[in-house]
Structures are given as C-alpha cells and as structure tokens.
C-alpha cells in the first residue's frame, strides 16, 4: 500500500441537524491525521458546530480546491458560502438547508469526477430538506449515481462492527418483493458486496445469503432463484453460503462470526437484525460508485441537535471505512 495520504472530502451534513457538531468532534480525532482532509461547506455552519462542542479547530480556509497546498497542511476548508453566512434554524427541515447540502455534495462529487479526492464522508442528511432544496431523486444515493454518471448496478450497504449487509430490494411494498427475486437480481448485490469487502480489507469475504421464505421453505424462490444465484456466485470464485433462514441469520452470521457480510432479499429482513445488534453503531456505505462514500447510518436527530449529545462513534467509523477503502482502491489502481 502506498504511504501517500489520501484526499478525503468531509461534508457537514444538514446544517439544522447534528451533522456540524459531529464533524466538529470528528476533526479532533487522531485518525484524521492519516489523510488529507478537505471539509466542504459553509464556514458559518462549521463554526456553529464548534460553538456547540466547544472545540477550537485550526483550519486553512480557501474558496476553491485549487488554492489547497497539502505540502503546507493536511486540513483545509473550502468555504462555498460566497460570503452568505446564513444562520439556519436548528431542528427544522427547510429548503435553505437542502440547498446548502446539495451545493456541498455536488462540489465534492465534481471533485471526485475530476479525481481530485479519493473518498467522501458526510454528516447525516435530511431527505425532506433535500427534496425541498431541489433533489429530484428518491435519496442521496441516486442523486450521487446520476451526478457521477454511474451506469452499473449500485446499492446501499449498511455496516455494524465491520459486518456488512446488502439487499436485493429496498424501499418497495412487501407484496412486490417476490417478483424481484430472480437469479440475476440476486447475483448483483452478491458480486458488489464481495468487491466492496475486498476494498475494505477482507481478502476472501464470507458472503451469507438470506432466504426469502420462513425457514428457507414454504415457497419456490429458494430452489428456483436463490440457490442457483449462490451456486453461480461460487463458480465466479465468491465464497457464498446459504440460503439462511432470516430469523436466525444474524445469530449465525453476525453474532457467531461465521460470515463477514450478508445479502438479503428485502429491507426489513436485514435492517431489523442489524439495528437490533447495533443501532447506535451503524454506518452506511454507498455501494457501486466510482469513489468510496460513507456516512453514519442514523439521521439528523433534530430532537438532540444543538445539545452536544450526539454520539461520535458511527461518524468516526464511517470515516475509517472511507479512508480504508480509499487506500486500498488507490493501491489497486
């Protein structure tokens, strides 16, 4: 692995939520020094985060990436406010907050397209504010994929204690799930999570695959679609296993450490288990994009915003994953 420091962009998240105070805390952690840091956002928002935490952080403020010189320092802040120091209301969704987030996100994505940064780590966004601010997509992942001109399969990974999950279907009605359980649809997240886990430093990921039906019985999907997908994965050199019954899969895979990751057929079969074991430690990785992008799995937590009560651990873990994937990706290029 190269000893060269990777350029990691960090976004403050929604200015009305806990993002700015979390990033303020993150910037005091020693792990930050293992990378070149480019914070992107509005200076006023970051300084408000510092007021909440009581931290005093020395940064070099610039107005564009071209002004950065990592020979002189490894921490820079690109202030995209253009002098408009907006004071955002804490704990409220707003068009203005959404615009602020999209401006910072789009700036970072353009830097990624230009290969000027190696990963993006962002504080939590608020989907309502994003949509009010002009986001035309169902979530930030689809916005990112569009901005980065991604044509391949992409999906969200959820992570707790470095145990990863991916799913065949996501935010659709449960009655529609069976129609999507096809061999080719199952193969895509299996292959993608296998590749992502390798970037995360696992050389031969042990990939568990959940069943759809109770006890992997009482239906035809396991025999006709899921098992053929697992067998095809094995032929491609993937260490795949299953199908595992959903009700015991997290005990087998996560608690007993028999696997490194798991692919499920639908949202709640994965999220229920993952959140039960580590709701306060979750990380989200945007899978299938050309640059590693991570964030804490929790939301903007308006109920505690501004109170300096936000738990740093998911944000710190999300940064560590972004950095590790950036380092491994760069060494493979």
C-alpha positions as CSV (number, residue, x, y, z in Angstrom):
1,X,0.0,0.0,0.0
2,X,1.3,3.4,-0.9
3,X,2.3,5.7,2.0
4,X,0.8,8.7,0.2
5,X,-2.0,10.3,2.2
6,X,-5.4,10.1,0.5
7,X,-7.6,13.1,-0.1
8,X,-10.8,12.7,1.9
9,X,-13.7,15.2,1.5
10,X,-15.8,15.7,4.6
11,X,-19.3,17.3,4.4
12,X,-21.0,18.9,7.4
13,X,-24.4,17.3,6.7
14,X,-27.7,19.1,7.2
15,X,-26.9,22.4,8.9
16,X,-30.1,22.1,11.0
17,X,-29.2,18.7,12.4
18,X,-26.4,17.1,14.4
19,X,-24.0,16.9,11.4
20,X,-22.0,20.1,12.1
21,X,-21.4,19.2,15.7
22,X,-20.4,15.6,14.8
23,X,-17.9,16.9,12.2
24,X,-16.5,19.3,14.8
25,X,-15.9,16.3,17.1
26,X,-14.5,14.2,14.3
27,X,-11.9,16.8,13.5
28,X,-10.4,16.4,17.0
29,X,-9.7,12.6,16.5
30,X,-6.2,11.4,15.8
31,X,-7.4,9.2,12.8
32,X,-8.0,12.5,10.9
33,X,-4.2,12.9,10.6
34,X,-3.9,9.8,8.4
35,X,-5.4,11.6,5.5
36,X,-5.5,15.0,3.7
37,X,-8.8,16.5,4.8
38,X,-10.9,18.8,2.7
39,X,-14.0,20.0,4.6
40,X,-16.6,21.4,2.2
41,X,-19.5,23.6,3.2
42,X,-20.3,27.0,4.7
43,X,-17.8,28.4,7.3
44,X,-20.6,29.7,9.4
45,X,-22.2,26.3,9.7
46,X,-18.9,24.7,10.8
47,X,-18.2,27.4,13.3
48,X,-21.7,26.9,14.8
49,X,-20.8,23.2,15.2
50,X,-17.7,24.3,17.0
51,X,-19.7,26.5,19.3
52,X,-21.9,23.6,20.3
53,X,-19.0,21.3,21.0
54,X,-16.7,23.9,22.5
55,X,-13.9,22.8,20.1
56,X,-11.3,25.2,18.7
57,X,-10.0,23.7,15.4
58,X,-7.3,25.3,13.3
59,X,-8.0,25.0,9.6
60,X,-6.9,26.7,6.4
61,X,-9.9,28.3,4.8
62,X,-10.0,28.6,1.0
63,X,-12.6,29.3,-1.6
64,X,-11.7,26.6,-4.1
65,X,-9.8,23.4,-4.4
66,X,-7.0,24.9,-6.5
67,X,-5.9,27.0,-3.5
68,X,-5.1,23.9,-1.4
69,X,-1.4,23.0,-0.8
70,X,-1.1,19.8,1.1
71,X,2.7,20.4,1.4
72,X,1.9,23.0,3.9
73,X,-1.0,21.5,5.8
74,X,-3.3,18.5,5.7
75,X,-6.6,20.2,6.8
76,X,-8.4,22.6,4.6
77,X,-11.9,24.0,4.5
78,X,-13.4,25.0,1.2
79,X,-16.0,27.7,2.0
80,X,-18.7,27.6,-0.6
81,X,-20.9,30.2,1.1
82,X,-19.6,33.1,-1.1
83,X,-20.0,35.4,1.8
84,X,-23.6,34.5,2.5
85,X,-23.3,33.4,6.2
86,X,-26.8,32.0,6.6
87,X,-28.0,31.2,10.1
88,X,-30.1,28.0,9.8
89,X,-32.7,27.2,12.3
90,X,-31.8,24.2,14.4
91,X,-34.1,21.2,14.3
92,X,-36.2,22.3,11.3
93,X,-36.5,21.0,7.8
94,X,-36.1,23.7,5.2
95,X,-35.4,24.5,1.5
96,X,-32.4,26.5,2.5
97,X,-30.8,23.6,4.4
98,X,-31.4,21.3,1.5
99,X,-29.8,23.7,-0.9
100,X,-26.8,24.0,1.4
101,X,-26.4,20.3,1.5
102,X,-26.7,19.9,-2.3
103,X,-24.2,22.6,-3.0
104,X,-21.6,20.9,-0.8
105,X,-22.4,17.5,-2.1
106,X,-22.3,18.5,-5.8
107,X,-19.0,20.2,-5.2
108,X,-17.5,17.1,-3.7
109,X,-18.9,14.8,-6.4
110,X,-17.4,17.1,-9.1
111,X,-14.0,16.8,-7.3
112,X,-14.4,13.0,-7.3
113,X,-15.2,13.0,-11.1
114,X,-12.0,15.1,-11.6
115,X,-10.1,12.5,-9.5
116,X,-9.0,15.3,-7.0
117,X,-10.4,13.4,-4.0
118,X,-10.3,9.7,-3.1
119,X,-13.3,9.4,-0.9
120,X,-16.3,11.3,0.6
121,X,-17.5,11.1,4.2
122,X,-20.6,13.1,5.1
123,X,-22.6,14.1,8.1
124,X,-26.3,13.0,8.1
125,X,-28.6,14.5,5.5
126,X,-32.3,15.1,5.9
127,X,-34.3,13.7,3.0
128,X,-37.2,16.2,3.4
129,X,-34.8,19.1,3.3
130,X,-33.0,17.6,0.3
131,X,-36.3,17.4,-1.6
132,X,-37.3,20.9,-0.6
133,X,-33.9,22.1,-1.8
134,X,-34.4,20.6,-5.2
135,X,-33.2,17.0,-5.1
136,X,-35.1,15.2,-7.9
137,X,-34.3,11.7,-6.7
138,X,-35.7,9.4,-4.0
139,X,-32.5,9.6,-2.0
140,X,-28.9,10.9,-2.0
141,X,-27.5,7.6,-3.4
142,X,-29.5,8.0,-6.6
143,X,-28.5,11.7,-6.8
144,X,-24.8,10.7,-6.4
145,X,-25.1,8.0,-9.0
146,X,-26.6,10.4,-11.5
147,X,-24.1,13.1,-10.8
148,X,-21.2,10.6,-11.2
149,X,-22.8,9.2,-14.4
150,X,-23.0,5.6,-13.0
151,X,-24.4,3.1,-15.4
152,X,-23.7,-0.1,-13.4
153,X,-25.6,-1.6,-10.5
154,X,-25.4,0.3,-7.3
155,X,-27.0,-0.2,-3.9
156,X,-26.7,0.9,-0.2
157,X,-24.6,-1.2,2.2
158,X,-25.3,-1.0,5.9
159,X,-22.5,-1.8,8.4
160,X,-22.2,-2.5,12.1
161,X,-18.9,-3.5,13.7
162,X,-17.5,-4.1,10.2
163,X,-20.3,-6.6,9.4
164,X,-21.8,-5.5,6.1
165,X,-25.3,-6.0,4.5
166,X,-26.7,-5.6,1.0
167,X,-30.2,-6.2,-0.3
168,X,-31.9,-7.3,-3.5
169,X,-34.9,-5.0,-3.0
170,X,-35.1,-1.9,-0.8
171,X,-37.9,0.6,-0.4
172,X,-40.8,-1.2,-2.1
173,X,-44.1,-2.7,-0.7
174,X,-43.6,-6.2,0.6
175,X,-46.2,-7.6,-1.8
176,X,-43.9,-6.6,-4.7
177,X,-40.7,-8.3,-3.3
178,X,-41.3,-11.8,-4.7
179,X,-41.5,-10.6,-8.3
180,X,-38.0,-9.2,-7.9
181,X,-36.4,-12.3,-6.5
182,X,-34.7,-13.5,-9.7
183,X,-31.3,-15.1,-10.1
184,X,-29.8,-12.1,-12.0
185,X,-31.1,-9.6,-9.4
186,X,-29.6,-11.6,-6.5
187,X,-26.2,-12.0,-8.2
188,X,-25.7,-8.2,-8.5
189,X,-25.6,-7.4,-4.8
190,X,-23.6,-10.6,-4.0
191,X,-20.9,-9.6,-6.5
192,X,-20.9,-5.9,-5.4
193,X,-20.6,-6.6,-1.7
194,X,-17.8,-9.1,-2.4
195,X,-15.9,-6.4,-4.3
196,X,-16.6,-3.8,-1.6
197,X,-15.5,-6.0,1.2
198,X,-12.2,-6.6,-0.6
199,X,-11.7,-2.8,-0.7
200,X,-12.5,-2.8,3.0
201,X,-9.5,-5.1,3.5
202,X,-11.2,-8.6,3.6
203,X,-9.3,-10.7,1.0
204,X,-11.8,-13.5,0.8
205,X,-15.2,-12.3,2.1
206,X,-17.5,-14.9,3.5
207,X,-20.8,-13.9,2.0
208,X,-24.0,-15.2,3.5
209,X,-27.3,-15.1,1.6
210,X,-30.7,-15.0,3.3
211,X,-33.7,-16.9,2.2
212,X,-37.0,-15.2,1.3
213,X,-39.5,-17.6,2.9
214,X,-39.7,-18.8,6.6
215,X,-37.1,-21.4,7.4
216,X,-36.0,-21.3,3.7
217,X,-39.1,-23.4,3.0
218,X,-42.8,-22.7,2.2
219,X,-42.1,-21.3,-1.3
220,X,-40.3,-21.9,-4.5
221,X,-37.9,-18.9,-4.6
222,X,-35.1,-20.6,-2.7
223,X,-34.9,-23.6,-5.1
224,X,-35.6,-21.7,-8.3
225,X,-33.7,-18.4,-7.9
226,X,-31.7,-18.0,-4.6
227,X,-29.8,-21.3,-4.6
228,X,-28.9,-21.0,-8.4
229,X,-27.6,-17.5,-7.6
230,X,-25.4,-18.8,-4.8
231,X,-24.1,-21.6,-7.0
232,X,-23.3,-19.2,-9.8
233,X,-21.5,-16.9,-7.3
234,X,-19.3,-19.8,-6.2
235,X,-18.4,-20.5,-9.8
236,X,-17.2,-16.9,-10.0
237,X,-14.9,-17.5,-7.1
238,X,-17.1,-15.9,-4.4
239,X,-17.2,-17.5,-1.0
240,X,-21.0,-17.5,-0.8
241,X,-23.2,-19.5,1.6
242,X,-26.9,-20.1,2.1
243,X,-29.8,-19.6,1.9
244,X,-30.0,-18.9,5.6
245,X,-33.4,-18.5,7.3
246,X,-34.0,-14.8,8.1
247,X,-35.0,-15.4,11.7
248,X,-31.6,-16.9,12.7
249,X,-29.3,-15.5,10.1
250,X,-27.9,-12.7,12.2
251,X,-27.1,-15.1,15.0
252,X,-25.3,-17.4,12.6
253,X,-23.5,-14.7,10.6
254,X,-23.0,-11.7,12.9
255,X,-23.1,-12.9,16.5
256,X,-21.3,-16.2,15.8
257,X,-19.0,-14.6,13.3
258,X,-19.4,-17.2,10.6
259,X,-19.6,-14.6,7.8
260,X,-18.3,-11.2,7.0
261,X,-21.4,-9.9,5.3
262,X,-24.9,-10.9,4.3
263,X,-27.2,-10.3,1.3
264,X,-30.9,-10.2,2.0
265,X,-34.0,-10.2,-0.3
266,X,-35.8,-7.3,1.3
267,X,-35.3,-4.3,3.5
268,X,-36.7,-5.4,6.9
269,X,-35.1,-8.8,6.8
270,X,-31.8,-7.1,7.1
271,X,-32.4,-3.9,8.9
272,X,-34.3,-5.5,11.8
273,X,-31.4,-7.7,12.6
274,X,-28.7,-5.2,12.0
275,X,-30.3,-2.5,14.1
276,X,-31.1,-4.9,16.9
277,X,-27.5,-5.7,17.2
278,X,-26.0,-2.3,16.8
279,X,-28.4,0.6,16.1
280,X,-26.1,3.1,17.7
281,X,-23.0,2.0,15.7
282,X,-24.3,1.8,12.2
283,X,-22.6,3.1,9.1
284,X,-23.9,3.5,5.5
285,X,-21.7,2.9,2.5
286,X,-22.9,3.9,-0.9
287,X,-22.0,0.9,-3.0
288,X,-21.2,0.7,-6.7
289,X,-20.0,4.3,-7.1
290,X,-16.5,5.0,-8.5
291,X,-15.4,6.6,-5.3
292,X,-15.9,5.4,-1.7
293,X,-18.7,7.4,0.0
294,X,-19.8,6.8,3.6
295,X,-21.9,8.3,6.4
296,X,-23.3,7.4,9.8
297,X,-26.5,5.3,9.4
298,X,-28.5,7.5,11.7
299,X,-30.5,10.6,10.7
300,X,-30.2,14.3,11.6
301,X,-31.6,13.7,15.1
302,X,-33.5,17.0,15.4
303,X,-34.5,16.1,19.0
304,X,-30.9,16.5,20.2
305,X,-29.5,18.9,17.6
306,X,-27.5,21.7,19.3
307,X,-27.2,19.9,22.6
308,X,-23.8,18.3,22.2
309,X,-25.3,14.9,22.9
310,X,-24.7,13.2,19.5
311,X,-22.6,10.0,19.6
312,X,-19.5,10.3,17.5
313,X,-18.8,6.6,17.1
314,X,-20.8,6.0,13.9
315,X,-19.3,9.1,12.2
316,X,-15.8,8.0,13.3
317,X,-16.3,4.5,12.0
318,X,-17.7,5.9,8.7
319,X,-14.6,8.0,8.3
320,X,-12.3,5.0,9.0
321,X,-14.1,2.9,6.3
322,X,-13.9,5.7,3.8
323,X,-10.2,6.1,4.4
324,X,-9.5,2.3,4.3
325,X,-11.4,1.8,1.1
326,X,-9.7,4.9,-0.5
327,X,-6.3,3.5,0.5
328,X,-7.0,0.0,-0.8
329,X,-8.6,1.3,-4.0
330,X,-5.6,3.6,-4.8
331,X,-3.2,0.7,-4.2
332,X,-5.1,-1.4,-6.7
333,X,-5.3,1.3,-9.4
